Amino acid sequence: MTDAPGRLHARIAELATYNDDPAAGGITREIYTRTYAAALERVMAWMREAGLEPRLDAVGNLFGTWAGAEGDAPRVLTGSHVDTTLNAGAYDGVLGVLGAIEAVESLRTSGFAPRRTIEVIAWAGEEPRFGTGCVGSRAAAGELTRADLDRLVDRDGVSMASALRLAGFDPDRLADATIDPVSVHALIELHIEQAIVLETHGEPIGIVEAIAAPHDFRLTYEGAATHAGATPMALRHDALVGAAEAIVAIERLATGSPSGSTVGTVGVVRAWPGAINVVPGTVTLDVDVRDSDAHAREAIVDEIVATAHAIAAARRLTVTVDEIVVDTPVACDPTIIDASVAACEALDLSFRRMISGAYHDAMIMGRRIPVGMIFVPSRDGVSHHPDEYTSPDDLDRGVAVLAEALERLAR
Protein backbone atom coordinates (compact mmCIF):
# COMPACT_ATOMS: atom_id res chain seq x y z
CA MET A 1 0.00 0.00 0.00
CA THR A 2 2.90 2.37 0.70
CA ASP A 3 6.49 2.57 -0.47
CA ALA A 4 7.83 1.86 3.03
CA PRO A 5 5.48 -0.45 4.95
CA GLY A 6 5.66 0.22 8.69
CA ARG A 7 7.38 3.61 8.32
CA LEU A 8 4.29 5.56 9.24
CA HIS A 9 3.66 3.41 12.31
CA ALA A 10 7.28 3.93 13.38
CA ARG A 11 7.03 7.69 12.93
CA ILE A 12 3.84 7.81 14.98
CA ALA A 13 5.62 5.88 17.72
CA GLU A 14 8.57 8.26 17.59
CA LEU A 15 6.36 11.35 17.80
CA ALA A 16 4.69 9.80 20.86
CA THR A 17 8.00 10.21 22.72
CA TYR A 18 7.49 13.98 22.66
CA ASN A 19 5.51 13.84 25.87
CA ASP A 20 5.24 16.11 28.92
CA ASP A 21 3.75 13.45 31.21
CA PRO A 22 5.01 9.96 30.30
CA ALA A 23 4.47 8.68 33.85
CA ALA A 24 0.69 8.97 33.35
CA GLY A 25 0.84 6.27 30.69
CA GLY A 26 -0.45 8.37 27.81
CA ILE A 27 0.74 11.37 25.82
CA THR A 28 0.46 15.01 26.86
CA ARG A 29 1.61 17.45 24.19
CA GLU A 30 -0.28 20.70 24.42
CA ILE A 31 -0.04 23.57 21.97
CA TYR A 32 2.65 26.28 22.45
CA THR A 33 4.75 24.24 24.90
CA ARG A 34 8.44 23.48 24.42
CA THR A 35 7.61 19.82 23.89
CA TYR A 36 5.08 20.73 21.20
CA ALA A 37 7.63 22.99 19.47
CA ALA A 38 10.19 20.17 19.48
CA ALA A 39 7.60 17.82 17.99
CA LEU A 40 6.90 20.32 15.22
CA GLU A 41 10.60 20.49 14.43
CA ARG A 42 10.60 16.72 13.96
CA VAL A 43 7.54 16.92 11.73
CA MET A 44 9.24 19.65 9.67
CA ALA A 45 12.24 17.37 9.18
CA TRP A 46 9.95 14.64 7.84
CA MET A 47 8.30 17.22 5.58
CA ARG A 48 11.66 18.16 4.13
CA GLU A 49 12.49 14.49 3.52
CA ALA A 50 9.26 14.28 1.50
CA GLY A 51 10.24 17.31 -0.58
CA LEU A 52 7.88 19.70 1.20
CA GLU A 53 8.88 23.24 2.12
CA PRO A 54 7.77 23.94 5.71
CA ARG A 55 6.61 27.26 7.15
CA LEU A 56 4.75 28.46 10.23
CA ASP A 57 1.99 31.05 10.06
CA ALA A 58 1.17 33.73 12.63
CA VAL A 59 -0.51 31.37 15.12
CA GLY A 60 1.73 28.36 14.58
CA ASN A 61 -0.17 26.44 11.92
CA LEU A 62 2.51 24.40 10.12
CA PHE A 63 2.34 24.16 6.31
CA GLY A 64 4.49 21.90 4.14
CA THR A 65 4.26 22.95 0.47
CA TRP A 66 4.65 20.90 -2.72
CA ALA A 67 4.43 23.49 -5.47
CA GLY A 68 2.23 22.58 -8.41
CA ALA A 69 2.80 23.33 -12.09
CA GLU A 70 0.13 26.05 -12.00
CA GLY A 71 1.07 28.15 -9.02
CA ASP A 72 -1.96 30.42 -9.34
CA ALA A 73 -4.48 27.56 -9.29
CA PRO A 74 -6.41 27.09 -6.02
CA ARG A 75 -4.45 24.64 -3.90
CA VAL A 76 -5.27 21.34 -2.20
CA LEU A 77 -4.83 21.14 1.57
CA THR A 78 -4.52 18.01 3.68
CA GLY A 79 -3.66 17.46 7.32
CA SER A 80 -4.84 17.44 10.91
CA HIS A 81 -3.05 18.22 14.20
CA VAL A 82 -0.22 16.93 16.41
CA ASP A 83 -1.21 18.47 19.74
CA THR A 84 -2.97 16.21 22.25
CA THR A 85 -5.35 16.34 25.17
CA LEU A 86 -4.03 15.37 28.60
CA ASN A 87 -2.89 11.72 28.84
CA ALA A 88 -4.00 11.00 25.27
CA GLY A 89 -3.24 8.41 22.61
CA ALA A 90 -0.73 8.40 19.76
CA TYR A 91 -2.99 8.48 16.70
CA ASP A 92 -5.66 11.18 17.03
CA GLY A 93 -4.69 14.02 14.68
CA VAL A 94 -1.16 12.70 14.25
CA LEU A 95 -2.27 10.22 11.58
CA GLY A 96 -3.71 13.05 9.48
CA VAL A 97 -0.38 14.92 9.47
CA LEU A 98 2.17 12.11 9.22
CA GLY A 99 -0.14 10.14 6.92
CA ALA A 100 -0.36 13.14 4.59
CA ILE A 101 3.44 13.36 4.49
CA GLU A 102 3.52 9.64 3.68
CA ALA A 103 0.96 10.16 0.90
CA VAL A 104 3.09 12.91 -0.64
CA GLU A 105 6.17 10.67 -0.54
CA SER A 106 4.16 7.94 -2.27
CA LEU A 107 2.96 10.31 -4.99
CA ARG A 108 6.47 11.64 -5.59
CA THR A 109 7.84 8.10 -5.88
CA SER A 110 5.15 7.24 -8.42
CA GLY A 111 6.26 10.17 -10.60
CA PHE A 112 3.08 12.19 -10.13
CA ALA A 113 3.48 15.91 -10.86
CA PRO A 114 0.62 17.96 -9.39
CA ARG A 115 -1.01 20.74 -11.35
CA ARG A 116 -2.33 22.29 -8.14
CA THR A 117 -0.05 22.99 -5.20
CA ILE A 118 -0.49 20.49 -2.36
CA GLU A 119 0.02 21.66 1.22
CA VAL A 120 0.26 19.37 4.24
CA ILE A 121 -0.98 21.11 7.41
CA ALA A 122 -0.54 20.56 11.12
CA TRP A 123 -3.24 22.81 12.55
CA ALA A 124 -2.35 24.51 15.84
CA GLY A 125 -4.37 23.66 18.94
CA GLU A 126 -7.16 21.39 17.76
CA GLU A 127 -7.47 20.23 21.36
CA PRO A 128 -9.02 22.73 23.80
CA ARG A 129 -6.11 23.92 25.94
CA PHE A 130 -7.75 27.36 26.03
CA GLY A 131 -11.30 26.18 26.61
CA THR A 132 -12.19 25.95 22.93
CA GLY A 133 -10.68 23.65 20.33
CA CYS A 134 -9.41 24.28 16.80
CA VAL A 135 -7.85 27.66 17.56
CA GLY A 136 -5.46 27.36 14.60
CA SER A 137 -8.17 26.58 12.07
CA ARG A 138 -10.48 29.18 13.64
CA ALA A 139 -7.72 31.74 13.08
CA ALA A 140 -7.28 30.54 9.48
CA ALA A 141 -11.04 30.87 8.97
CA GLY A 142 -11.00 34.43 10.33
CA GLU A 143 -13.14 33.43 13.32
CA LEU A 144 -10.81 34.63 16.09
CA THR A 145 -10.38 38.27 17.08
CA ARG A 146 -7.46 39.87 18.86
CA ALA A 147 -9.70 40.25 21.91
CA ASP A 148 -10.37 36.50 21.86
CA LEU A 149 -6.66 35.85 22.36
CA ASP A 150 -6.82 37.68 25.70
CA ARG A 151 -10.19 36.17 26.67
CA LEU A 152 -9.27 32.53 26.02
CA VAL A 153 -7.32 31.11 28.98
CA ASP A 154 -6.07 27.67 29.99
CA ARG A 155 -6.66 25.91 33.32
CA ASP A 156 -3.69 27.81 34.83
CA GLY A 157 -5.05 31.19 33.75
CA VAL A 158 -2.53 31.65 30.91
CA SER A 159 -4.14 33.49 28.00
CA MET A 160 -3.71 32.38 24.42
CA ALA A 161 -2.05 35.74 23.70
CA SER A 162 0.54 35.13 26.44
CA ALA A 163 1.14 31.57 25.26
CA LEU A 164 1.69 32.83 21.71
CA ARG A 165 4.28 35.34 22.92
CA LEU A 166 6.09 32.70 24.99
CA ALA A 167 6.20 30.47 21.89
CA GLY A 168 7.74 33.26 19.79
CA PHE A 169 4.63 34.49 17.96
CA ASP A 170 3.08 37.96 17.88
CA PRO A 171 -0.62 37.93 18.82
CA ASP A 172 -1.06 41.27 17.08
CA ARG A 173 -0.38 39.52 13.76
CA LEU A 174 -3.40 37.25 14.14
CA ALA A 175 -4.97 38.47 10.89
CA ASP A 176 -1.95 37.23 8.94
CA ALA A 177 -3.10 33.65 9.60
CA THR A 178 -6.37 34.06 7.68
CA ILE A 179 -6.66 31.87 4.57
CA ASP A 180 -8.41 33.34 1.53
CA PRO A 181 -11.13 30.83 0.56
CA VAL A 182 -10.60 31.64 -3.12
CA SER A 183 -7.08 30.22 -2.85
CA VAL A 184 -8.25 26.73 -1.82
CA HIS A 185 -9.70 24.05 -4.10
CA ALA A 186 -10.16 21.38 -1.43
CA LEU A 187 -9.21 20.31 2.10
CA ILE A 188 -9.16 16.57 2.86
CA GLU A 189 -8.37 15.20 6.33
CA LEU A 190 -7.34 11.63 7.16
CA HIS A 191 -8.31 10.59 10.71
CA ILE A 192 -8.97 7.63 12.96
CA GLU A 193 -12.70 7.08 13.36
CA GLN A 194 -12.80 7.44 17.20
CA ALA A 195 -15.82 5.11 17.23
CA ILE A 196 -16.61 1.45 16.48
CA VAL A 197 -18.72 1.65 13.32
CA LEU A 198 -16.00 0.59 10.86
CA GLU A 199 -14.64 -2.07 13.19
CA THR A 200 -18.13 -3.43 13.86
CA HIS A 201 -18.92 -3.75 10.15
CA GLY A 202 -15.46 -4.98 9.16
CA GLU A 203 -14.89 -2.12 6.74
CA PRO A 204 -11.42 -0.59 6.31
CA ILE A 205 -12.37 2.91 5.13
CA GLY A 206 -14.97 5.48 6.07
CA ILE A 207 -15.86 8.31 3.73
CA VAL A 208 -17.37 11.16 5.70
CA GLU A 209 -20.40 12.90 4.23
CA ALA A 210 -21.06 15.34 7.08
CA ILE A 211 -19.38 16.50 10.30
CA ALA A 212 -21.56 16.98 13.37
CA ALA A 213 -21.00 20.07 15.47
CA PRO A 214 -21.52 20.76 19.17
CA HIS A 215 -23.82 23.17 20.95
CA ASP A 216 -22.28 23.31 24.43
CA PHE A 217 -23.81 25.13 27.38
CA ARG A 218 -23.79 25.19 31.18
CA LEU A 219 -26.85 24.71 33.39
CA THR A 220 -26.46 26.16 36.90
CA TYR A 221 -29.01 25.08 39.49
CA GLU A 222 -29.28 27.16 42.68
CA GLY A 223 -31.02 25.89 45.79
CA ALA A 224 -30.12 26.16 49.46
CA ALA A 225 -27.06 24.63 51.15
CA THR A 226 -28.56 23.51 54.45
CA HIS A 227 -27.64 20.94 57.10
CA ALA A 228 -28.23 17.40 55.82
CA GLY A 229 -29.31 16.11 59.21
CA ALA A 230 -31.41 19.04 60.36
CA THR A 231 -33.34 19.84 57.16
CA PRO A 232 -36.48 17.72 56.63
CA MET A 233 -36.87 16.23 53.15
CA ALA A 234 -40.01 18.25 52.42
CA LEU A 235 -38.24 21.54 53.22
CA ARG A 236 -35.13 21.01 51.08
CA HIS A 237 -34.07 22.94 48.01
CA ASP A 238 -31.56 20.34 46.77
CA ALA A 239 -29.82 21.59 43.64
CA LEU A 240 -28.19 18.23 42.94
CA VAL A 241 -31.46 16.32 42.85
CA GLY A 242 -32.81 18.84 40.33
CA ALA A 243 -29.63 18.52 38.29
CA ALA A 244 -29.86 14.72 38.40
CA GLU A 245 -33.39 14.90 37.04
CA ALA A 246 -32.12 17.17 34.26
CA ILE A 247 -29.38 14.67 33.35
CA VAL A 248 -31.93 11.91 32.88
CA ALA A 249 -34.12 14.26 30.83
CA ILE A 250 -31.17 15.14 28.54
CA GLU A 251 -30.63 11.46 27.80
CA ARG A 252 -34.34 10.95 27.10
CA LEU A 253 -34.68 14.00 24.85
CA ALA A 254 -31.55 13.24 22.79
CA THR A 255 -32.61 9.61 22.37
CA GLY A 256 -35.99 10.73 21.05
CA SER A 257 -34.64 13.25 18.55
CA PRO A 258 -36.46 13.05 15.20
CA SER A 259 -33.14 13.06 13.32
CA GLY A 260 -32.08 9.84 15.00
CA SER A 261 -28.52 11.16 15.17
CA THR A 262 -28.60 13.71 18.01
CA VAL A 263 -26.40 12.88 21.00
CA GLY A 264 -26.52 14.59 24.37
CA THR A 265 -23.88 14.32 27.08
CA VAL A 266 -23.34 15.79 30.53
CA GLY A 267 -19.58 15.53 30.77
CA VAL A 268 -18.95 17.64 33.89
CA VAL A 269 -20.93 17.90 37.15
CA ARG A 270 -19.84 20.26 39.94
CA ALA A 271 -21.64 20.43 43.28
CA TRP A 272 -21.10 22.94 46.10
CA PRO A 273 -20.26 23.01 48.90
CA GLY A 274 -19.35 19.35 48.37
CA ALA A 275 -19.66 18.10 51.93
CA ILE A 276 -21.39 14.82 52.85
CA ASN A 277 -23.43 16.51 55.57
CA VAL A 278 -24.62 19.51 53.53
CA VAL A 279 -27.49 19.59 51.04
CA PRO A 280 -25.96 20.77 47.73
CA GLY A 281 -26.86 24.41 47.18
CA THR A 282 -25.31 24.98 43.74
CA VAL A 283 -24.72 22.53 40.91
CA THR A 284 -23.42 23.13 37.40
CA LEU A 285 -23.81 20.75 34.47
CA ASP A 286 -21.67 21.14 31.34
CA VAL A 287 -23.83 19.86 28.50
CA ASP A 288 -22.73 18.85 25.00
CA VAL A 289 -25.40 18.34 22.32
CA ARG A 290 -24.31 17.32 18.79
CA ASP A 291 -25.81 16.46 15.45
CA SER A 292 -25.04 16.82 11.76
CA ASP A 293 -28.61 18.19 11.49
CA ALA A 294 -28.46 21.68 12.97
CA HIS A 295 -32.24 22.11 13.11
CA ALA A 296 -32.73 18.86 15.03
CA ARG A 297 -29.89 19.73 17.40
CA GLU A 298 -31.29 23.16 18.19
CA ALA A 299 -34.78 21.74 18.72
CA ILE A 300 -33.37 19.34 21.30
CA VAL A 301 -31.37 22.12 22.98
CA ASP A 302 -34.56 24.19 23.25
CA GLU A 303 -36.37 21.23 24.79
CA ILE A 304 -33.54 20.64 27.26
CA VAL A 305 -33.58 24.26 28.38
CA ALA A 306 -37.37 24.32 28.73
CA THR A 307 -37.27 21.08 30.73
CA ALA A 308 -34.48 22.42 32.94
CA HIS A 309 -36.62 25.42 33.82
CA ALA A 310 -39.65 23.21 34.49
CA ILE A 311 -37.60 21.03 36.84
CA ALA A 312 -36.32 24.10 38.66
CA ALA A 313 -39.84 25.47 39.12
CA ALA A 314 -41.20 22.15 40.39
CA ARG A 315 -38.36 21.78 42.89
CA ARG A 316 -38.28 25.43 44.05
CA LEU A 317 -34.86 26.03 42.52
CA THR A 318 -33.52 28.56 40.04
CA VAL A 319 -31.60 27.67 36.90
CA THR A 320 -29.47 29.76 34.57
CA VAL A 321 -28.14 28.84 31.14
CA ASP A 322 -24.76 30.03 29.86
CA GLU A 323 -23.54 29.34 26.34
CA ILE A 324 -20.10 27.78 25.92
CA VAL A 325 -19.88 27.24 22.15
CA VAL A 326 -22.26 26.88 19.23
CA ASP A 327 -20.65 25.44 16.10
CA THR A 328 -22.25 24.77 12.72
CA PRO A 329 -22.42 21.24 11.26
CA VAL A 330 -20.76 20.92 7.87
CA ALA A 331 -21.68 18.87 4.82
CA CYS A 332 -18.65 17.47 3.00
CA ASP A 333 -18.03 18.55 -0.57
CA PRO A 334 -19.36 16.18 -3.27
CA THR A 335 -16.20 16.53 -5.38
CA ILE A 336 -14.02 15.43 -2.45
CA ILE A 337 -16.41 12.60 -1.57
CA ASP A 338 -16.33 11.43 -5.21
CA ALA A 339 -12.52 11.55 -5.28
CA SER A 340 -12.38 9.45 -2.10
CA VAL A 341 -14.88 6.92 -3.44
CA ALA A 342 -12.93 6.65 -6.71
CA ALA A 343 -9.74 6.12 -4.70
CA CYS A 344 -11.31 3.22 -2.79
CA GLU A 345 -12.62 1.67 -5.98
CA ALA A 346 -9.22 1.99 -7.67
CA LEU A 347 -7.61 0.22 -4.71
CA ASP A 348 -10.40 -2.37 -4.49
CA LEU A 349 -11.15 -1.40 -0.88
CA SER A 350 -14.63 -1.57 0.61
CA PHE A 351 -15.83 1.59 2.32
CA ARG A 352 -18.73 3.02 4.30
CA ARG A 353 -20.33 6.43 3.82
CA MET A 354 -20.77 7.89 7.29
CA ILE A 355 -21.11 10.92 9.53
CA SER A 356 -18.38 12.16 11.87
CA GLY A 357 -19.80 12.60 15.36
CA ALA A 358 -16.54 14.14 16.56
CA TYR A 359 -15.61 17.60 15.35
CA HIS A 360 -12.36 18.34 13.54
CA ASP A 361 -10.47 21.25 12.00
CA ALA A 362 -12.19 20.29 8.74
CA MET A 363 -15.49 21.30 10.34
CA ILE A 364 -14.18 24.78 11.10
CA MET A 365 -12.69 25.26 7.63
CA GLY A 366 -15.76 23.72 5.99
CA ARG A 367 -17.68 26.91 6.67
CA ARG A 368 -15.41 28.65 4.15
CA ILE A 369 -13.89 26.05 1.80
CA PRO A 370 -14.78 22.60 0.36
CA VAL A 371 -13.80 19.85 2.82
CA GLY A 372 -13.87 16.08 3.11
CA MET A 373 -12.61 13.38 5.47
CA ILE A 374 -11.35 9.80 5.29
CA PHE A 375 -11.62 7.52 8.35
CA VAL A 376 -9.73 4.37 9.28
CA PRO A 377 -10.76 2.02 12.10
CA SER A 378 -9.93 2.80 15.71
CA ARG A 379 -9.65 -0.33 17.86
CA ASP A 380 -12.67 -0.63 20.20
CA GLY A 381 -13.49 2.96 19.30
CA VAL A 382 -10.99 4.17 21.90
CA SER A 383 -9.64 7.71 21.49
CA HIS A 384 -8.16 10.46 23.69
CA HIS A 385 -6.80 7.64 25.84
CA PRO A 386 -3.48 5.77 26.15
CA ASP A 387 -5.11 2.62 24.69
CA GLU A 388 -5.89 4.34 21.38
CA TYR A 389 -4.62 2.10 18.55
CA THR A 390 -4.91 1.61 14.79
CA SER A 391 -3.03 -1.23 13.11
CA PRO A 392 -0.18 -0.56 10.64
CA ASP A 393 -2.22 -2.18 7.85
CA ASP A 394 -5.17 0.13 8.52
CA LEU A 395 -2.83 3.13 8.63
CA ASP A 396 -1.32 2.18 5.28
CA ARG A 397 -4.74 1.64 3.69
CA GLY A 398 -5.80 5.10 4.83
CA VAL A 399 -2.66 6.65 3.36
CA ALA A 400 -3.18 4.83 0.07
CA VAL A 401 -6.74 6.17 -0.22
CA LEU A 402 -5.57 9.67 0.70
CA ALA A 403 -2.80 9.57 -1.92
CA GLU A 404 -5.22 8.43 -4.63
CA ALA A 405 -7.70 11.15 -3.64
CA LEU A 406 -5.00 13.82 -3.58
CA GLU A 407 -3.89 12.80 -7.06
CA ARG A 408 -7.43 13.28 -8.37
CA LEU A 409 -7.89 16.60 -6.59
CA ALA A 410 -4.49 18.05 -7.55
CA ARG A 411 -4.19 16.97 -11.17
N, C-alpha and C positions, 0 to 999 in steps of 0.2 A: 504493500500500500504506500510506503514511503521509501525514500532512497536510503535511509539509515534506520532500519527497524530498531526500536528501543531507545533511540536518541532522545526523542521527546520525553519519554518517561524518565530518563536519566536527568534531563535538564530540569524537569519539574521537581525531582528529588533534590537536586542541587539547590534550586531556588528556595526550597523549604528550609534549608540551613540558615537562611537569613531570618532570624527569629529572635524576638526580644524576650520570650518567656518559654524556653525549651523545657523547663522543669514541669510545666503544666501539662505537657504531653502533646499539645497541639502547636499551632503556629500563630504568633502575634506579630504582625508587620503593618503597623498603622501608617497612614499617609503623613509625610513631612517629618518623619523621624530619621535619624542617622542610618538605622538599619534599612529603612525603606529606600533611602538614597543610594546605599550600597547595592541593594538589589537592583535598582534601576541601572546602575552602572554595568552590572553583569548582563542585564537584558540588552543594553546598548551594544555590548561586545558581541552578543549573539546576532544582533541586527547587522552589525558590520560584517560578520562572517557570511551572512546571507546576501550581502551586497546592498543592504539598505543604509541610507544616510540618516542617522538619528539627530533629533533636535527636541528641545523642551520648549513648551509655550509658556505664557505668563503665569499660569497656575500649576505648572508641572505636568501637564499632559505630555506624554512622550510619543513622538511620531517617528517612524522609520520609513523613509521614502524610497520607492523604486520608480524612477522617472519613466513615463511612457513616451511613445513616439510623438504623440500630439500633446504637448505640454499645456495647451490652453483648454483641452477637453476636460469636462467635469471628472473628478477623480473618484476612485473606489477606495473606501475605507474598510478596514477590518481590524478587530481587536476587542479587548475587554479590559481587565484591571489586574494588578498584582498586589494591591493592598489587601489586608485581611481584617476580619473581625477579631475579637479576643479569643485565643485558644481555638483557632479554626483549623480547617483542613488544607491540603496542598493543591487542590485542583480548581476550586471555585475562582473564576476570573483568570487565573494563571493559564489554564488551557487555552483560552481565547487569544492570549498574547503570544505564548510560546508556540502554540499550534499554528497561528498565522505566520510566524517566522518560518516554521517548518514547511508550510504550504508554499511560501515564496521560494524557499530553497528547492523544493520539488519542481516548481514551475521553471525556475532558472535552469535546472539540470535537464529538463525536457526540451530546452531550446525555445520556450515560449517568449515572445517579445510583446509586452503589453502596448496597446494603443493608448489606453488611459493610464495615468499614474496610479500606482497602488501604494497606499500608506497603511502600515501596521501601527495600531495605537494601543498604548497602555494608558487608559483614562485614570486621572488622579482621583483618589478618594471615593470609589464606588461605595465602600462601606461607611457607615454613619459615625465617624469619629466626632463630628461636630453636630450631631443630633439629626442631621439629614444626610441621606446618601447621594451619590452621584454628583459631588460638587464640581468635579472636572468637566463632566459632560454638561452640567447645568451652566457652567461658565461658557463653554463652547456654544451652547444654544442661546446665549444672551439672557439667561434667566436669573443670574445673580447680579446684585448691585454692590457697589462699594460699601454701602451701609450694611448689607448682609454679612460681609466679611468680619465686621465688628460685632454683629449680633449673634452669629453662630459660634458657640463655644463648646469645648469638649468637657468631659466629666471632671477635669481639674480646673475648669474655668479659663483655659487658654483659648483665645479667639482664633478664628481661622486667619485673620489678618496677621496676628502675632506669629502664628505657626508658619505662615508664608515667609515672613521676614526672617525667622530663624533658619528656614531652609534655603535662604538666598534669593527669594523672589520679592518683587515689589507689588504689594496689594493695590497700589494706585494704577497699575498697568492692567488691571482686570479686563478692560475692554479689548485689549490686544488678543485675548484668547478666543474671542468670538469667531466662529466659522461661518462664512457666507454660504447660505444654502445653495446658491447658484453654482458654487464651485464643486458640489458633490453629486455624483451620479448614483451612488449606492453606499450603504453601510451594512456589512454582514458580520454577525458575531457568532463565533463558535463557543459553546458552553456545555458544561455538564447539566443534566436535566434537573437535579435537586429534588427529584420525586421518583416514583416507582412505576410509572406508566410504561416506559420502554422496556424495563426489565420484566415487568409482569407479562407483557405481550411478546417478549422475545424478539423485539425489533431493535436493530442497531442504530438507527438514525431517526431523529425527530425533526420535522420541518415545521417551524413555528409560523402560525398564521395570524396570531394576535398576542399582545403582551398585556396582561392584566395590570392594573394600577391601584395603589392603595388610597383610601380615604381614612386617615388616622386622626383620632380625636381623644380627648381625655374627659371622662365623666368624674365629677367630684361630688360625692354625697356628704352632706353635713347633718349631723344629728346632735347628740349630747353625750359627752364623755363623763359618765357617772359611775359610781361604785358598783361593781358586779354583784356584790353580796347584798348591798342595801337597797338596790333599785328593783322593785317588783317588775315582772315581765310585762305587765299591762301598761306600765308607766315609762317604758324605755323608748328611746329614740336611737336605735342601733343602726349606725350607718353601714356597718359591714353586712348585716342581714339584707338591707335594701340593695347593696351592691351585689350580693350573692344572687339575689333574685334577678337582677339585671343581667348577670353573666349567663344564667340559664336562658333568659329571654333572647339574648344575642345569638346563642346557639340555635334556638328554635326559629328565629326569624331568618337567619342566613340559610338554614336548611330548607326552609320553605320558599326561598326566592324563586320567582317565576323563570329566571334565566337558567336555573339549575347549575350555575357555575359560581355563584357568590359564595365567598367564604368569610367568616367572621371570627376574630380571635381576640381574647383578652390576654395580652402577653405580660402585663405588669399589674400587680395589685399592691397598693400601699395602704396600711391602716395605722391610724394614730389614736391614742398615744402608744399602742403596741405593748400593753401590759396585760397579763393574764387575768388580773382582777379589776380591769376597767372596761366598761362597755365602749367599743370603738365609736369615737365622735366624728372622725373624718376619714373617708376612704376615697382614694382615686383609682380609677380603672383606665389603663391605656388600651384603647380599642383600635384594631386594624380590620378594616372591611375592604375586600378586593373583589374585582370582577373585570373581565374584558368587556363587559356590557356596562357602560357608564350609567345609563338610565336605570338599570336594575340595581346597580350598586347604590346609587343615590336614594332610590326608593327604600331600600333596606335601611340605609343610614337614617332617613327620616323616621321610619318606623321605630328604630332603636331609640332615637332621641325622644320620641313621643312616649314610648313605653317607659323610659327612664323617668320621665316627669310624672307619669301616672303612678309608678312605684313609689316615688318620693312623696306624692300627695297622700297615698293610701297609708304610708308608714310615718307620716308627720316628719318628714325630712325635707331638706332642700337639695337640689342638684343643679350644678352648672356644667356647661359644655364648652370646652376650649379646643379649637382646631389645632392640629399638629401639622398635617400636610394633606393636600388634596392634589393628586396627580391624575393625569388623563390617560386612559387606556389607549393603546396604539394598534392599529391594524398594520400588518406587515405588507410590504409592497409586492404586488403580483409579479413584477419582473424578477425580483429577487427570489420569490417562492419558486417561480418557473425554472430559474437557473439552478436552484438547489434540487428540485425534482429531477431535472435533466441530468444533473451530476450523479444522483443516486442510480438512475436508470443506466447511465453509461458505465457505472461501476458494478452493476447488477447487485445492488444493495436494496433490501426492503426498507421501507420507511413508513412513518406515521405522521400525518398532519395533526397538529396539536396546538394547544394554547399554553403560553408560559404563565404560570401562576405567580412566579417570582418576578420582581421588576429588575431591570438591567439598564445599563447606559444606553442601550439601543432604544429603550422606551423614551428616555429623555430626548434623544436626538430625533426620534421618529415624529416628533411634533413639528420638525422643520425640514427633514430630508427623508428619502426612501430608505427603509430599514428592513432587515430580515435576520433570522436566527436559525442556527443548526444546533440540535441537541445530540449528545451521546449519553448512554446510560450512566447512572450513578448508583453504585451498589447499595441496595436496600433503601435507596432514596436519601441517604445520609448526606448532609451538607452543613457547612459552618460548624464542623466538629472534627476532632482528630481522626475519627474513623472514616472520613470521606475517602472514597476510592473509585477510580475508573481504571479498567484493565488496559495494558499497553495496546492490545488489539483494538479495543474500542476507541482509544485515543487516535491510533493510526487511521482507522476508518473515518473518524470525524475530520481529520486533516485531509484525507484524500477527497472527501466530498467538498470541503472548503476550497481546496486547490482547483477542482473542476469548476466550481461555481465562480471563483475569482476569474478563471480563464474566460468564461462566458461573459462576465460583467465587464472585464477590462479590454476585451479584444474589439 
